[in-house]
Amino acid sequence: MNIQKFPLLVCAILALALVGCKNNPPRADVQAAASSGQRALFDGEYDNHEQVVRADTAVVAPVRIRISPMSKAGWYVWTVDFSGSTPLSARWLMRSFKSVDGSVTLTPYRAPADAVDSGKEIDPDSWVALDACSLHGSATADGLHVKVDLASCTTLAPGIGASAALLPIDIHHDGERLDVRLYADQARGPDAKVEARRVRWFEGWAALHGGGRSGDASSKDWHMNRELRLGSEGGRVALKWRDGQPSGYSLMLERATYRDGNVHVLKLSVLEDATGSTISYAWSNPEAVRIGISLGWIQVGLSLSANQSSP
């Protein structure tokens, strides 16, 4: 798959910059973003799988955004993974603040230069506020829409380094949708953005006949694949024989849209690994909590997982 050449976007960051940066320390007078127990503005894992499938892959690359609320109210960990020809990842802290007039501000923070990822909970006091790249806007019952003052943020970006390419400059969250314009998207035009959807995790099983597609079901030579786990945005898992060897078949679960965007479905496909072709598929409504397929030689059953955390 020919994904866009990401180094061009990194170069675009430097071209857009006007002057060097100055790291501003966190403001001591910033109030808590939310009281304890307040519903998180957003959390979960978001993926732009359908956008990549629909678009010219030379223009749109796979992006996955993981958002985790911290124990400290109003703080979130954002991890952005870009899977283009030159993969790049960035992690930001986001601090939310809602004013009395209903407006919302999200301030990104970056890790200090000597930060060590020890697996322990992040200490926000040690991170550096990127105030010039704060996003401002408003929140609704289902989400929010915020964006940066681009002229202000452009003065800061060069000092952040290559990871600035994955800095959010426009966020529109509405239910399961998360549309994010990253700093590097400016190189792709005024309307370029990541169109992601929240990943729903499914668990289940698959029974594969030892004879493959020509297998005789009466022989009862079934090979079970248990504890399968697939995400709804292009999740894929290879099926195995009982001895652990590859069977040559895989499952894929994805959200898809048909009829000029009027029909949305959750689609489960059986794939042939050697050719990448789809042997058969089944679909259900996007809100389904169960989906399966039976072709005689293969049977699959998946249910929405109680654990919606990424593996």
N, C-alpha and C positions, 0 to 999 in steps of 0.2 A: 504494500500500500504506500503510495507516494504522498507522504505528509509534507506540509509546508516546511521550509527550511528555517528553523527557529533562530539561527544566528542572525538572520536579516532583521528579526524583530528586536534582538538585543541591540544591534547597531542603530535601529530606529529610535531606541530610548535615548541614546547619546545624541542623536541628531536633533531630537525634540528638546533636549535640555538647553537652558539658556545660561545658567550659571551653576557654580558648585553648590554643595549642600551644607547645612549646619544642623546637627542633631540636637533637637530640643529635649531637655529632660522632662519627665512626667510632671504635670502641674499638680501641686499639692492641694489646690483648692477645687479640683474636679470632684463633684459629688458622685455618690454611688449611682450606678445606672438604673438600678431597680432594687426594690426591697426584697428581702428573702422570701422565696415562695412564689414570686411573680413568674408567669409563664415565659419561657424562653422565646425570644423573637424568632429563632430558627435553630434547628439542630438536625443531625443526620448526615447522610452521604448523598451527594448529588452528582449526576453523570450526564454528559451530553451525547450519549450513544446514538439516539435517534437523529440528532442534528448531523452527526458525522455520516450516518447511513444515507440521509437525504441529500447531503451536499456533495460537492466536488471535493474529494479528499485532499486535493492539492491546496485547498484553501482552509478547510476546517480540520483541526486536529483533535484527538480525544483529550478531554479534560475531566478530571474528577476532583470534586471539592468536598472535603470532610469538615464538618462544623460540630464542635463539641462544647456545650456550655461548661464553664468551670464551676467549682463549688462557690466561688466568690461571685455573688449576683451581678449580672450585667456584663460579665466577661466571657469571651468565647475564644477557642482555639480554631483558627482556620488553617487547613492544610490544602494547598493547591498543587495538583500533579498534572503536568503537561506531558503528553506522550507523543510528541512529534519526532522528527528525525533526530533531533537533539533533545532528549528528555530533560526536563527541568522541574524542580520542586521548590516550593517556598512555604514557610509556616509563619503565620502572623497571629498576634493577639488582637482581638477586636473588643473595644470597650464601648458599650452603648450608654447613652444618656438621653433621657426624655425630659424636655423642658415643660414648664407649666402651660405653655401655649400649644403643646401637643407635638412640637417639632422634635425630631430625633437626630442625634449625632453619633456616628460610629467613628472612633479614632483607632487607626491601626498602630500596632507596636511591633518593633522588630527585636530579635534576640540580640543581646550584647555580643561583642566580638569574641569574648572568652566563654560563651555559653557551652555547656556540655549536656548532651541529651542523655541523662542518667535514668530515664524512665520515671523519675519522680515528678510530682505535680509542679507545674511551672510557677515560679514566683514572679508575678507581674511587676513588682517593685524593681526588679533587675532589668526589665526590658525598657526599650527606648521609644518614647512616643513620637509618632510621625504626624504631628499636628497639622502640618501644611497639606497633608493628604487625607484629612478627616472628611468623611462623607456626611452631607446634611440633607435632610428631607423630612418625610412624615411617615407615620405608621398607621396601619389599619387593623381591623380585627384578624385578618388573615395573613398579613405580612407588612412589607414596607417598601418604600422607594427612596433611595438616598444616592447622592453623587458628590464628587469632589469639585472644588474650584480648580480647574485644570491648570490654570496659569500659576497658581500657588504651588500645586503639587509638582509641576515640572521643574521648579527650582530645587526640589529636594531629591528627585529620583536618581540622578547620577551618582550620588554618594552612597546609595543603597547597594549598588552592584547589579549583577545580572538578574537577581531575584526580583528586582523592581518590575520586571516584565510581567510578573504574576500578581502585582498589586491591584486590588479592585478599585476602580474609579467610578463605577456606576453599578448599583445593586438594586434589582427589582425582584422582590420575593412575594409570591402569591400562592398560598397553599403548598402544593407539591412542586411548583415551578420555581426555579431560581435562575434568573437571567443576570449574568454578570459581564460587564465590560471590563476587561483587564487593561493595564497600562499599555501592553504590547499591541492590543487590538487597534490602536490608533493607526498602525501601519497598514491595516486591512480596510480602512475606510470608516466613515462616520457612523455607519449602522452595524459594524461588526461587533459581535458579542458571543459569549458562551451561553447557549440555551440548554440548561440542564434540568433534570427532573430527579426528584428524590427516589433513591433506590429502596425498594421493598424486598426483604429477604424471605425466600421460600426454602423449606426443607422437605425432604422426602426420600423416595427410593426409586430404583429402576430394576426391572427383571429382564435379562437379555438371554435369549435362547442360544444354546451352544452352536446351533447350526446356522446362526445368522438369519438373513432374510428368507433362506430356503429351509429353515428348521421346521421339524415336525413337532408341533406342540404336544402330541401324545407321548413323546419320549421323555418328557419332564426333565430335560437337561437345561435347567434354568440357572443362570449366574446372577446372583443378587448384588446390587450396588446400593448399600445402605448409607444413611447419614449424608445424603447429598445436600448441598447448600448452594443456591443460585440467587443472584441479584436480578431484579426485574429490568435493569438497563443494560442488556447485552451480556448477562452472566452466562458463562459457558463452563461445562464440566465434561471431561473425557470419561467414558464408561470402560470398565475393565472386566476381564474374565475372572473367574474365582481364584486363579493363581496369581492375580495381580498384573497380568500382561494386558497391554492395550487391546481393546476389542475392535478398534477402527471406527467406532461410532461415538458421537458426542451429543449432548443436549445443550440447547441455548434458549434462554428466557429473555424476552425483550418486550418493551412497549412499542407499538407500531401504529401508524395512522394511515387510513385508506380513504378513498373517495374524496380526493382534494381536501383532506384535512377534516372531514366531517365525521369519520368513524374511527374511534380510538379503541384499541384492543390490547390485551395481554396475550402474547404469542409464545407457544412452546414448540420448538422445532427439534426434529431428529436429524442430525447431520452425518454425512459420510466424510470421515477425516481425510481420506486420500484425495478426494476431489473438491472438498469444501462445499459440496452441493447439499441441498435440503431434500431429504428423502420424503418427509411428510411433516405436517404441523397441525396443531390445534390452537384455537383461540377462545378467549372468554372476555368478559367486560373488564376494564382496567381495575375495577375495585374488587375483583374476585379474590377470595381467600383460599381457593382450591383450583387446581388445574391439572389435567392429566391427559394421557393418550394411550391407546392400545392398538397395535398393528398386528397382533397375533404373535409375532416373534419378539416383540418388545412391548413392555408395559411400564408406564411411568405414573407416579402419583406424587404431587407436590402440594404442600399446604403452607399458608403464611406462617412464618416463624414467630414465636413469642419473643425471641431475641432479635431485635432489629439492629444490633451493632454489627459493624463490618468485621469479618473474620481476621 
